[in-house]
């Protein structure tokens, strides 16, 4: 075809790649999206699904404000491609509460005043949920070590650690341990 440009040449010339059909399971609901293959999970959540609880902090995976759970494991959504999350179970802060009942860690954050500006809070809570489920909330030192990938510019770390300890105690008492 005269005048046609190959896809490789178009991409090299700066044209956007073809959209990719992606199916993401977020907070128990299947979402079908057509995305640029370079779209991060964070951008898919915030810009395409309007789930803005996960924050874009550094965009480099260093601050943890974008932390979500993928198959129960903590993940920095700014470093994860949305297309690679297909077939995985993603949980964001919006899916943590059960109806009007807050997750124990959300309630502990309120009780312990574990946030100030709130920008890091969703990432802290999601990482804290993983910290507890992974069995790393046995001591304040363990919590600090396992939460070290989540930064709080306000310095509410003592309150965050206390909230995680409280929620871990609730979790262990409800699990019979």
C-alpha positions in Angstrom: 0.0 0.0 0.0 1.7 3.2 -1.1 2.4 5.7 1.6 1.6 3.2 4.5 4.0 3.3 7.4 5.0 0.1 9.2 4.0 -0.1 12.9 7.6 -0.3 13.9 8.4 2.9 11.9 5.4 4.7 13.3 6.5 3.8 16.9 10.0 4.9 16.2 8.7 8.2 14.8 6.9 8.9 18.2 3.4 7.6 17.3 1.6 6.0 20.2 1.5 2.2 20.1 -1.8 0.5 19.4 -4.2 0.2 22.3 -4.3 -3.1 24.2 -7.5 -4.6 25.5 -6.9 -5.4 29.2 -9.2 -7.0 31.8 -8.4 -6.0 35.3 -10.1 -7.4 38.4 -10.1 -4.6 40.9 -11.8 -4.9 44.4 -13.7 -7.9 43.1 -15.1 -6.3 40.0 -13.9 -7.0 36.4 -13.0 -3.9 34.4 -12.3 -4.0 30.6 -10.1 -1.3 29.3 -8.3 -0.3 26.1 -4.9 1.0 27.3 -1.6 2.1 25.8 0.6 -0.9 26.7 2.9 1.5 28.6 0.1 2.4 31.1 1.0 1.7 34.7 -1.4 0.1 37.0 -1.5 3.3 39.0 -2.5 5.4 35.9 -5.1 2.7 35.0 -6.6 3.0 38.5 -6.5 6.7 38.8 -7.1 8.0 35.2 -9.2 5.2 33.7 -11.2 3.8 36.6 -11.3 6.9 38.7 -10.0 5.1 41.8 -8.0 7.9 43.2 -7.2 6.5 46.7 -3.8 5.3 45.5 -1.6 8.3 45.2 1.1 9.2 42.7 4.0 10.3 44.8 7.4 9.9 43.3 6.6 7.7 40.3 9.8 5.8 41.0 8.6 3.2 43.6 10.4 4.9 46.4 7.7 6.5 48.5 5.0 3.8 48.6 2.0 6.2 48.2 0.8 4.0 45.4 0.9 0.7 47.2 -1.9 -1.7 46.4 -2.3 -5.4 47.0 -1.9 -7.8 44.0 -2.9 -11.4 44.9 -2.5 -10.3 48.5 1.1 -9.1 48.1 2.0 -5.4 48.3 2.9 -3.8 45.0 4.0 -0.3 44.0 1.4 0.4 41.3 3.6 3.1 39.7 6.1 0.4 38.8 3.6 -2.2 37.6 2.3 -2.2 34.0 -1.5 -2.6 33.9 -1.3 -5.2 31.2 0.8 -7.4 33.4 -1.9 -7.2 36.2 -4.4 -9.0 34.0 -5.7 -12.2 35.7 -4.5 -11.0 39.1 -6.7 -9.9 42.0 -6.0 -6.2 42.8 -7.2 -4.6 46.0 -7.1 -0.8 46.5 -7.9 1.3 49.5 -11.4 1.7 48.0 -12.0 -2.0 48.4 -10.7 -2.6 51.9 -13.8 -1.7 54.0 -16.7 -4.1 54.0 -19.6 -1.8 53.3 -19.8 0.7 56.1 -17.5 -1.4 58.3 -13.9 -0.2 58.2 -11.0 -2.7 58.0 -9.4 -3.0 61.4 -6.3 -1.1 60.2 -8.4 1.8 58.8 -10.2 2.0 62.2 -6.8 1.9 64.0 -5.4 4.7 61.8 -8.3 6.9 63.0 -8.0 5.8 66.6 -4.2 6.3 66.7 -4.3 9.5 64.7 -1.8 7.8 62.3 -2.0 10.4 59.6 -1.6 14.1 59.2 -1.7 15.4 55.7 -3.1 12.0 54.5 -1.2 11.8 51.2 0.6 8.6 52.2 -2.2 7.1 54.2 -3.8 4.8 51.6 -0.3 3.4 50.7 0.6 3.0 54.4 -2.7 1.2 55.1 -2.4 -1.2 52.2 1.3 -1.9 53.1 0.2 -2.3 56.7 -2.5 -4.9 55.8 0.2 -6.9 53.9 2.6 -6.5 56.8 0.1 -8.0 59.2 -1.0 -10.8 56.8 2.7 -11.7 56.1 3.3 -12.1 59.9 5.7 -9.1 60.1 3.8 -7.2 62.8 5.2 -9.0 65.9 7.2 -6.0 67.2 7.6 -2.3 66.5 11.1 -3.0 65.1 9.6 -5.6 62.7 6.9 -3.2 61.6 9.4 -0.4 61.0 11.6 -2.8 59.0 8.8 -4.2 56.8 7.1 -0.8 56.4 10.3 1.0 55.4 9.3 1.2 51.7 6.4 3.6 52.7 7.4 7.2 53.5 5.5 9.7 55.5 6.6 13.3 55.0 4.7 14.4 58.1 6.7 11.9 60.3 3.7 10.1 61.8 5.7 6.8 62.0 5.1 6.2 65.7 1.4 6.5 65.3 1.5 4.3 62.1 3.4 1.6 64.0 0.9 1.7 66.9 -2.0 1.5 64.5 -0.5 -1.6 62.8 0.2 -3.2 66.2 -3.4 -2.6 67.3 -4.8 -4.0 64.0 -2.5 -7.0 64.2 -3.8 -7.7 67.8 -7.4 -7.5 66.5 -6.5 -9.8 63.5 -4.8 -12.4 65.8 -7.7 -12.4 68.3 -10.3 -12.9 65.5 -8.3 -15.8 64.0 -8.1 -17.6 67.3 -4.4 -16.8 67.9 
